[in-house]
Amino acid sequence: MARVCVVGAGAWGTAIANLAAVKATVVLWVHGEDTLMTLRDVRENTLYLPGVRLRDNVEPTDDLLGAWRSADAIILAVPTQRLRAMFRKLAPELRRPSVPLLNLSKGLELETHLRMSQLLCEDLELSDYDHYAALSGPNFAPEIARNLPADTVIASRGPGMRRHFQELLSGGSLRAYTSADLVGVELGGALKNVYAVAAGLSDGLGFGDSSKASLIVRSLHELVKVATALGADPATINGLAGAGDLVATSFSRLSRNRMAGEAIGRGTPASELQTGQRTVIEGLPTLEALAKIAELSSIDLPIVHQLHGIVAGSVTPLVGLQRLMSRETKSEF
């Protein structure tokens, strides 16, 4: 049986470890002694994924190098802003060309605005990383862990990598599609988090379904515009990795980004949202990166522009809305 190393024991990492364990032996790397002991003794991630028992062939460990070196494939479930440090720590291992690597995180690095495949190549000083793949789609860890049906997309430049992980993770409840558009899948997963914050803001302000539907559709329009400018295929953004993920995160009570926007709409300063939270609200640092990309590339993203001001505290949500609604009238497309 194949041996898979899952790096990161948050909700998503734990759910994917259980999913992969249907077809492989899984070593789950855990950061933190308390979490490690709980996973070993209770066989449940009571902190991040309560109520879901670990499969018998999932082995929690705190030995990252040992787990990595013994694996036939690697799955990364590490928050975006921590990945550079992880890549630098594991640079010698990442240079092993025969080990497939699947990244689950969705975001852009705040300081460089890089996608995760770009970040990996930059740290390893490579022009391309042929054994890298990315997964993105309308997927929430608690639902996947409880075997509720869902679809996802796995993208890589080389067809072998995406097919490898498609076979590993597809099963009775998860249907994995493949894509050659790595740029689009990475951008769709990252940028929709920003617009989910905006959708939550609409909820927090008490607006109705008409308002939210209008906002989501115009958000998708912006997402397609910026992703296409950055090299994505528009079809990808209109698929599961873009529109599908945007719809899920804009409506679900499980979406941290939507919940963050709702809190802002109700008056909580954005600077206070991450305080005391174990889980990461990826949409907030990605908003900073996207606003800078739009500025540097002269891409007109009105929703992003107003949301950035609201999150920064330079404009109130209602003033931001007024500015959006009072823009010059024009054709939809």
DONUBA-676055 format. One line per 10 residues: number of its first residue (from 1); their letters; for each residue z, x, y of C-alpha. Coordinates in nm, 4 decimals, always signed. Example, Ala and Ser with C-alpha at 12.3 -4.5 7.8 and 13.67 -1.06 7.14 Angstrom:
BEGIN
1 = AS = +0.7800:+1.2300:-0.4500  +0.7140:+1.3670:-0.1060
// end
This chain:
BEGIN
1 = MARVCVVGAG = +0.0000:+0.0000:+0.0000  -0.0850:+0.1266:+0.3486  +0.1964:+0.2431:+0.5761  +0.2012:+0.1238:+0.9394  +0.4266:+0.2496:+1.2181  +0.5116:-0.0047:+1.4898  +0.6519:+0.1670:+1.7999  +0.8815:-0.0660:+1.9929  +1.1159:-0.3344:+1.8626  +1.0982:-0.5914:+2.1379
11 = AWGTAIANLA = +0.9923:-0.9460:+2.0598  +0.6216:-0.8643:+2.0307  +0.6720:-0.5440:+1.8327  +0.9037:-0.7215:+1.5889  +0.6663:-1.0154:+1.5457  +0.3678:-0.7865:+1.4814  +0.5723:-0.5734:+1.2405  +0.6441:-0.8833:+1.0329  +0.2791:-0.9857:+1.0489  +0.1540:-0.6439:+0.9381
21 = AVKATVVLWV = +0.4129:-0.6379:+0.6597  +0.2169:-0.9060:+0.4742  -0.0390:-0.6388:+0.3854  +0.1390:-0.3063:+0.4449  +0.4715:-0.1257:+0.4408  +0.5931:-0.1140:+0.8021  +0.8218:+0.1350:+0.9733  +0.9574:-0.0170:+1.2960  +1.0744:+0.2374:+1.5530  +1.3754:+0.1139:+1.7482
31 = HGEDTLMTLR = +1.5065:+0.2495:+2.0783  +1.8807:+0.1975:+2.0901  +2.1471:+0.2449:+1.8229  +2.2920:-0.1056:+1.8555  +1.9555:-0.2717:+1.7996  +1.8837:-0.0398:+1.5088  +2.2124:-0.1248:+1.3362  +2.1576:-0.4970:+1.3875  +1.8081:-0.4819:+1.2419  +1.9323:-0.2864:+0.9416
41 = DVRENTLYLP = +2.2458:-0.4903:+0.8752  +2.1441:-0.8425:+0.9789  +1.7656:-0.8081:+0.9201  +1.7040:-1.0003:+1.2409  +1.6246:-0.8993:+1.5992  +1.9011:-1.1124:+1.7463  +1.8415:-0.9768:+2.0976  +1.4665:-1.0241:+2.1381  +1.3530:-1.2512:+1.8539  +1.6496:-1.4531:+1.7240
51 = GVRLRDNVEP = +1.6058:-1.6749:+1.4228  +1.3258:-1.4691:+1.2656  +1.4172:-1.2642:+0.9605  +1.2552:-0.9248:+0.9046  +1.0418:-0.9025:+0.5941  +1.1868:-0.6864:+0.3189  +0.9196:-0.4178:+0.3587  +0.9900:-0.3627:+0.7323  +1.2017:-0.0474:+0.7664  +1.3804:-0.0020:+1.1036
61 = TDDLLGAWRS = +1.4244:+0.3603:+1.2124  +1.5125:+0.5717:+1.5141  +1.3084:+0.8704:+1.3874  +0.9923:+0.8325:+1.5932  +0.8174:+1.1501:+1.4833  +0.8982:+1.0938:+1.1190  +0.7711:+0.7367:+1.1329  +0.4561:+0.8389:+1.3196  +0.3693:+1.1288:+1.0877  +0.4104:+0.9207:+0.7744
71 = ADAIILAVPT = +0.1865:+0.6356:+0.8924  -0.1731:+0.5502:+0.8117  -0.2000:+0.3458:+1.1328  +0.0015:+0.3112:+1.4545  +0.0745:-0.0003:+1.6602  +0.2204:+0.0533:+2.0089  +0.4442:-0.2206:+2.1517  +0.5809:-0.0347:+2.4539  +0.5946:-0.1711:+2.8132  +0.3009:-0.0539:+3.0207
81 = QRLRAMFRKL = +0.4970:+0.1465:+3.2772  +0.6629:+0.3508:+2.9992  +0.3488:+0.4414:+2.8099  +0.2641:+0.7623:+2.9975  +0.5993:+0.9128:+2.9044  +0.5417:+0.8040:+2.5454  +0.1933:+0.9572:+2.5370  +0.3207:+1.2888:+2.6729  +0.6025:+1.2962:+2.4203  +0.3617:+1.2324:+2.1353
91 = APELRRPSVP = +0.0567:+1.4260:+2.2590  +0.0295:+1.6515:+1.9486  +0.0430:+1.3478:+1.7199  -0.2070:+1.1513:+1.9287  -0.4584:+1.4292:+1.8803  -0.4699:+1.3582:+1.5066  -0.8204:+1.2059:+1.5007  -0.7889:+1.0172:+1.1730  -0.5023:+0.7818:+1.2635  -0.6016:+0.4409:+1.4070
101 = LLNLSKGLEL = -0.3991:+0.3353:+1.7125  -0.3604:-0.0231:+1.8370  -0.2026:-0.0958:+2.1754  -0.0329:-0.4308:+2.2418  +0.0874:-0.3816:+2.6012  -0.0897:-0.5636:+2.8851  -0.0919:-0.4064:+3.2280  -0.2158:-0.1353:+3.4639  -0.0170:+0.1743:+3.5479  +0.1313:+0.1168:+3.8918
111 = ETHLRMSQLL = +0.0677:+0.4582:+4.0487  -0.2800:+0.5284:+3.9087  -0.4134:+0.1729:+3.8450  -0.5376:+0.2972:+3.5070  -0.5935:+0.0843:+3.2012  -0.4065:+0.2027:+2.8927  -0.7084:+0.3594:+2.7223  -0.7851:+0.5476:+3.0446  -0.4239:+0.6613:+3.0648  -0.4358:+0.7877:+2.7079
121 = CEDLELSDYD = -0.7550:+0.9846:+2.7681  -0.6184:+1.1292:+3.0930  -0.3037:+1.2596:+2.9279  -0.4944:+1.4039:+2.6320  -0.7759:+1.5350:+2.8568  -1.0387:+1.3531:+2.6504  -1.3541:+1.1749:+2.7618  -1.2942:+0.9026:+2.5042  -1.0454:+0.8177:+2.2310  -1.2503:+0.6805:+1.9431
131 = HYAALSGPNF = -0.9519:+0.5735:+1.7346  -0.7925:+0.3533:+2.0009  -0.8000:-0.0279:+1.9980  -0.6390:-0.2937:+2.2165  -0.5192:-0.6429:+2.1268  -0.5029:-0.9289:+2.3731  -0.5084:-1.3064:+2.3667  -0.3007:-1.6215:+2.4183  -0.0143:-1.5032:+2.2003  +0.3613:-1.5472:+2.2419
141 = APEIARNLPA = +0.5856:-1.3523:+2.0061  +0.8191:-1.6408:+1.9077  +0.5201:-1.8572:+1.8131  +0.3388:-1.5851:+1.6190  +0.6627:-1.4936:+1.4419  +0.7067:-1.8548:+1.3295  +0.3520:-1.8657:+1.1922  +0.2163:-2.1143:+1.4442  -0.1661:-2.0949:+1.4468  -0.3273:-1.8801:+1.7167
151 = DTVIASRGPG = -0.6297:-1.6610:+1.7906  -0.6451:-1.3120:+1.9369  -0.9019:-1.0410:+2.0170  -0.9061:-0.6763:+1.9084  -1.1365:-0.4424:+2.0990  -1.2405:-0.0815:+2.0497  -1.5414:+0.1345:+2.1256  -1.5974:+0.2153:+1.7590  -1.6504:-0.0812:+1.5226  -1.4359:+0.0721:+1.2484
161 = MRRHFQELLS = -1.1152:+0.0609:+1.4506  -1.1363:-0.3038:+1.5501  -1.2310:-0.4102:+1.1977  -0.9404:-0.2076:+1.0561  -0.6822:-0.3912:+1.2632  -0.8620:-0.7243:+1.2282  -0.8195:-0.7010:+0.8508  -0.4575:-0.5888:+0.8814  -0.3414:-0.8668:+1.1141  -0.5599:-1.1656:+1.0253
171 = GGSLRAYTSA = -0.3992:-1.4165:+0.7965  -0.3105:-1.7789:+0.7481  -0.1752:-1.8331:+1.1000  -0.3444:-1.5644:+1.3146  -0.7209:-1.5382:+1.3446  -0.8291:-1.2083:+1.4999  -1.1733:-1.1764:+1.6567  -1.3298:-0.8398:+1.7418  -1.4984:-0.7166:+2.0583  -1.6812:-0.4055:+2.1718
181 = DLVGVELGGA = -1.5725:-0.4738:+2.5314  -1.2568:-0.2625:+2.5492  -1.2615:-0.2708:+2.9304  -1.2751:-0.6501:+2.9402  -1.0039:-0.7067:+2.6811  -0.7686:-0.4623:+2.8531  -0.8352:-0.6056:+3.1993  -0.8116:-0.9670:+3.0850  -0.4720:-0.9064:+2.9264  -0.3434:-0.7130:+3.2260
191 = LKNVYAVAAG = -0.4726:-0.9132:+3.5202  -0.3973:-1.2633:+3.3945  -0.0260:-1.1770:+3.4296  -0.0730:-1.1622:+3.8070  -0.2276:-1.5069:+3.8206  +0.0411:-1.6471:+3.5899  +0.2930:-1.5497:+3.8585  +0.0874:-1.7539:+4.1049  +0.0835:-2.0502:+3.8656  +0.4604:-2.0300:+3.8339
201 = LSDGLGFGDS = +0.4890:-2.0205:+4.2115  +0.3052:-2.3541:+4.2229  +0.5589:-2.4953:+3.9774  +0.8504:-2.3606:+4.1776  +0.7205:-2.5258:+4.4920  +0.7021:-2.8593:+4.3117  +0.3260:-2.8999:+4.3317  +0.1404:-3.1263:+4.0896  -0.1104:-3.0832:+3.8107  -0.4057:-3.1107:+4.0498
211 = SKASLIVRSL = -0.2729:-2.8164:+4.2483  -0.2077:-2.6063:+3.9413  -0.5416:-2.6801:+3.7766  -0.7242:-2.5870:+4.0981  -0.5232:-2.2659:+4.1258  -0.5884:-2.1624:+3.7657  -0.9638:-2.2198:+3.7885  -0.9890:-2.0247:+4.1151  -0.7703:-1.7554:+3.9588  -1.0181:-1.7261:+3.6726
221 = HELVKVATAL = -1.2972:-1.6941:+3.9297  -1.1156:-1.4004:+4.0910  -1.0347:-1.2474:+3.7538  -1.4005:-1.2537:+3.6513  -1.5025:-1.1070:+3.9887  -1.2686:-0.8084:+3.9790  -1.3022:-0.7394:+3.6059  -1.6821:-0.7439:+3.6282  -1.6688:-0.5054:+3.9230  -1.4584:-0.2728:+3.7069
231 = GADPATINGL = -1.7033:-0.2783:+3.4173  -1.6031:-0.5772:+3.2021  -1.8382:-0.8278:+3.0428  -1.7868:-1.1685:+3.2132  -1.8079:-1.3372:+2.8709  -1.4936:-1.1513:+2.7633  -1.3002:-1.2723:+3.0664  -1.4126:-1.6274:+2.9963  -1.2928:-1.5946:+2.6367  -0.9582:-1.5601:+2.4605
241 = AGAGDLVATS = -0.8550:-1.2319:+2.6257  -0.9074:-1.3699:+2.9750  -0.9245:-1.7479:+3.0188  -0.7320:-1.8187:+2.6991  -0.4470:-1.5879:+2.7898  -0.4485:-1.7134:+3.1498  -0.4084:-2.0767:+3.0414  -0.1283:-1.9928:+2.7979  +0.0715:-1.7816:+3.0407  +0.0199:-2.0230:+3.3287
251 = FSRLSRNRMA = +0.1705:-2.3194:+3.1433  +0.4124:-2.1880:+2.8822  +0.7902:-2.1852:+2.9207  +0.7773:-1.8649:+2.7164  +0.5819:-1.6812:+2.9875  +0.8015:-1.4344:+3.1780  +0.5356:-1.4047:+3.4471  +0.5114:-1.7799:+3.5029  +0.8906:-1.8068:+3.5084  +0.9068:-1.5241:+3.7639
261 = GEAIGRGTPA = +0.6655:-1.7078:+3.9904  +0.8647:-2.0283:+3.9551  +1.1820:-1.8460:+4.0576  +1.0073:-1.7012:+4.3639  +0.8858:-2.0482:+4.4556  +1.2439:-2.1710:+4.4434  +1.3630:-1.8981:+4.6754  +1.4649:-1.6034:+4.4566  +1.3494:-1.2707:+4.6054  +1.1061:-1.0908:+4.3776
271 = SELQTGQRTV = +1.3159:-0.7746:+4.4068  +1.5992:-0.9469:+4.2203  +1.4010:-1.0820:+3.9271  +1.4067:-0.7733:+3.7050  +1.7767:-0.7008:+3.7649  +1.9726:-0.7287:+3.4428  +1.6631:-0.8258:+3.2433  +1.5837:-0.6495:+2.9166  +1.2277:-0.7794:+2.9068  +0.9634:-0.6619:+3.1534
281 = IEGLPTLEAL = +0.7765:-0.8868:+3.3978  +0.4436:-0.7014:+3.3756  +0.2722:-0.9176:+3.6380  +0.4740:-0.7770:+3.9287  +0.3771:-0.4070:+3.9006  +0.0251:-0.5131:+3.7991  +0.0050:-0.7186:+4.1208  +0.0755:-0.4029:+4.3208  -0.1975:-0.2164:+4.1350  -0.4497:-0.5008:+4.1625
291 = AKIAELSSID = -0.3901:-0.5492:+4.5353  -0.4561:-0.1780:+4.5880  -0.7709:-0.1879:+4.3734  -0.9016:-0.4829:+4.5754  -0.8301:-0.2999:+4.9016  -0.9901:+0.0275:+4.7956  -1.2935:-0.1411:+4.6389  -1.3389:-0.4082:+4.9104  -1.3167:-0.6917:+4.6554  -1.2214:-1.0238:+4.8134
301 = LPIVHQLHGI = -0.9316:-1.1695:+4.6119  -0.7654:-1.4325:+4.8340  -0.5065:-1.5453:+4.5787  -0.4011:-1.1891:+4.5059  -0.3844:-1.1088:+4.8766  -0.1530:-1.3999:+4.9574  +0.0549:-1.3562:+4.6422  +0.1079:-0.9900:+4.7252  +0.2447:-1.0841:+5.0668  +0.4720:-1.3499:+4.9155
311 = VAGSVTPLVG = +0.6138:-1.1143:+4.6522  +0.6614:-0.8413:+4.9143  +0.8509:-1.0895:+5.1333  +0.6167:-1.0537:+5.4304  +0.5026:-1.4153:+5.4104  +0.6664:-1.7331:+5.2796  +0.5065:-1.9213:+4.9898  +0.4171:-2.2175:+5.2115  +0.2538:-1.9969:+5.4745  +0.0583:-1.8192:+5.1992
321 = LQRLMSRETK = -0.0605:-2.1572:+5.0720  -0.1604:-2.2660:+5.4203  -0.3672:-1.9507:+5.4619  -0.5462:-2.0137:+5.1338  -0.6216:-2.3768:+5.2170  -0.7429:-2.3016:+5.5694  -1.0010:-2.0405:+5.4666  -1.3600:-2.1024:+5.5714  -1.5249:-2.3721:+5.3600  -1.8104:-2.2636:+5.1332
331 = SEF = -2.0018:-2.3351:+4.8112  -1.7965:-2.3073:+4.4914  -2.0228:-2.0429:+4.3354
// end
